[in-house]
Amino acid sequence: MKRIMLVVIVVLIAFYFVPVTVTGSVYVVTNGMATVPMPLTKVKVFDADEFNKALEFKKLDYITNCSQLPSPNEMTQLELTAIQDGPAAINQFLEYRKQTEACSTASFLSSAEYLTPIETVVTDKDGKFELNVNRFGKVVLVADGKRLVASGEETYTWLGRFAPSLASFSAKLDLTNNNEISSTTIVDIEL
């Protein structure tokens, strides 16, 4: 009986320390319904609690400093005015653009000032990645990538949350159009 209990305890302790292997892909589904994998894309892994604290801080910062900035339509108007009116208008436009970029979701997610990843992995040629996650930890995955299209360059930012199941040794999490947030303002991000 003691041997059985000892074996059970050893198995439970081993199970506790065995991480969950998370596999996934980063890809985009185009308007034509083609699946485009995103190779060589960095996937950053953050502690979920730390990420949420930084997100709440950045939301407050956004409300305080960014909510009065011009909208995308107003920025287009400012750009046209800058082209027509010359140097003074160009300087104003450039200042607004700089502030708008500083308040962007992509700026927050790439800023070491707010967040430090606990791990970073890079997707393979097929856009696939694999990482190990603590069985009892919740993490947030962030990836950003670009691809060339006929009309120029498209930029993407993906955000995914993962909480491992206590009973599993592996899980799958894809970063796709469904969790792409590049056009989402920071205050609208919910995890």
C-alpha positions in Angstrom: 0.0 0.0 0.0 2.8 2.4 0.9 4.5 1.6 -2.5 1.3 2.4 -4.3 0.9 5.7 -2.5 4.5 6.6 -3.1 4.1 5.9 -6.9 0.9 8.0 -7.0 2.7 10.9 -5.2 5.7 10.7 -7.5 3.4 10.6 -10.6 1.4 13.7 -9.3 4.6 15.6 -8.6 6.0 14.7 -12.0 2.7 15.7 -13.6 2.8 19.1 -11.8 6.2 19.9 -13.4 5.5 18.7 -16.9 4.5 21.7 -19.0 1.7 21.8 -21.6 3.0 21.9 -25.2 1.1 24.5 -27.2 1.2 24.2 -30.9 -0.4 26.6 -33.4 -0.2 28.5 -36.6 -0.2 32.1 -37.6 -2.1 32.7 -40.8 -4.5 35.1 -42.6 -7.5 34.1 -44.6 -7.9 36.5 -47.5 -11.1 37.9 -49.0 -10.7 35.2 -51.7 -10.8 32.6 -48.9 -7.1 31.6 -49.5 -5.1 30.7 -46.4 -1.8 32.5 -46.2 0.6 31.2 -43.6 2.9 33.8 -41.9 6.4 32.4 -41.7 9.2 33.9 -39.6 6.7 35.7 -37.4 7.7 36.4 -33.8 5.2 35.1 -31.2 5.7 36.7 -27.8 4.4 35.0 -24.7 3.4 37.1 -21.7 2.1 36.2 -18.2 -1.6 36.9 -18.4 -1.9 38.7 -15.1 1.1 41.0 -15.9 -0.3 41.6 -19.4 -3.7 42.6 -18.0 -2.2 45.0 -15.5 -0.2 46.7 -18.3 -3.3 46.8 -20.5 -5.4 48.5 -17.8 -2.6 51.0 -17.3 -2.3 51.7 -21.0 -6.1 52.1 -21.3 -6.0 54.8 -18.7 -3.1 56.4 -20.4 -5.0 56.2 -23.7 -8.1 57.8 -22.3 -6.0 60.6 -20.7 -3.6 61.4 -23.6 -5.0 59.9 -26.8 -8.8 60.3 -26.9 -8.6 63.8 -28.3 -6.5 62.9 -31.2 -7.9 63.2 -34.8 -9.8 60.2 -36.2 -8.4 58.4 -39.2 -10.8 60.4 -41.4 -9.6 63.7 -39.8 -6.0 62.5 -40.3 -6.7 62.1 -44.0 -8.0 65.6 -44.1 -5.0 66.9 -42.2 -2.7 65.2 -44.7 -4.5 66.8 -47.7 -4.3 70.2 -46.0 -0.6 69.7 -45.3 0.0 68.9 -48.9 -1.9 72.0 -50.0 -0.9 74.5 -47.3 2.8 73.8 -47.0 5.4 73.7 -44.1 3.2 74.9 -41.1 0.4 72.4 -41.9 3.0 69.6 -42.6 4.5 70.1 -39.1 1.1 69.9 -37.5 0.2 66.8 -39.5 3.5 65.1 -38.6 3.0 65.9 -34.9 -0.5 64.4 -34.9 0.7 61.3 -36.8 3.5 60.9 -34.2 1.0 61.1 -31.3 -1.4 58.8 -33.1 1.3 56.1 -33.7 2.4 56.4 -30.0 -1.2 55.7 -29.0 -1.6 52.7 -31.3 -2.3 49.2 -30.2 0.8 48.0 -32.0 2.9 50.6 -30.2 1.7 49.3 -26.8 2.2 45.6 -27.8 5.8 46.2 -29.0 6.8 48.5 -26.2 9.3 47.0 -23.6 8.3 49.9 -21.4 5.0 48.2 -20.6 5.7 44.5 -21.2 8.5 41.9 -21.1 7.8 38.6 -22.8 8.5 35.4 -20.8 9.3 33.7 -24.1 9.5 34.4 -27.8 9.2 31.8 -30.5 9.4 32.3 -34.3 7.1 30.5 -36.7 8.5 28.1 -39.3 8.1 28.3 -43.0 4.5 27.1 -42.7 3.6 29.7 -40.0 3.6 27.0 -37.3 5.0 27.4 -33.8 5.4 25.4 -30.6 6.0 26.4 -27.0 5.8 25.0 -23.5 3.5 26.6 -20.9 3.4 26.1 -17.2 0.5 23.8 -16.4 -0.9 26.3 -13.9 -0.1 29.5 -15.6 -2.2 31.6 -18.0 -0.5 33.4 -20.8 -1.2 35.8 -23.6 0.3 35.4 -27.0 1.1 38.4 -29.2 2.4 38.2 -32.8 2.8 40.9 -35.4 3.6 40.4 -39.1 3.5 42.0 -42.5 2.9 40.7 -46.0 3.1 42.3 -49.4 0.0 42.5 -51.5 -0.8 44.1 -54.9 -1.8 47.4 -53.2 1.2 47.6 -50.9 1.9 46.1 -47.5 -0.6 44.8 -45.0 0.3 44.8 -41.3 -1.3 42.4 -38.7 -1.3 42.1 -35.0 -2.7 39.0 -33.3 -3.6 38.6 -29.6 -4.6 35.2 -28.1 -5.1 34.1 -24.5 -4.3 30.6 -23.3 -5.1 28.9 -20.0 -3.9 25.3 -20.0 -6.2 22.5 -19.0 -4.9 20.6 -16.0 -5.7 17.3 -17.6 -3.9 17.7 -20.9 -0.3 17.5 -22.1 -0.9 19.5 -25.3 -3.2 22.1 -26.8 -3.6 24.1 -30.0 -4.0 27.9 -30.4 -4.1 29.5 -33.8 -3.6 33.2 -34.4 -5.9 34.1 -37.3 -8.3 36.7 -38.6 -10.5 36.0 -35.6 -8.0 37.3 -33.1 -6.3 40.0 -35.3 -6.4 43.3 -33.6 -4.3 45.8 -35.6 -7.3 48.1 -36.2 -8.7 47.8 -32.6 -8.1 50.7 -30.3 -6.4 49.8 -27.0 -9.6 50.6 -25.0 -11.6 48.1 -27.0 -9.2 45.1 -26.2 -10.9 42.5 -24.0 -9.2 39.3 -22.8 
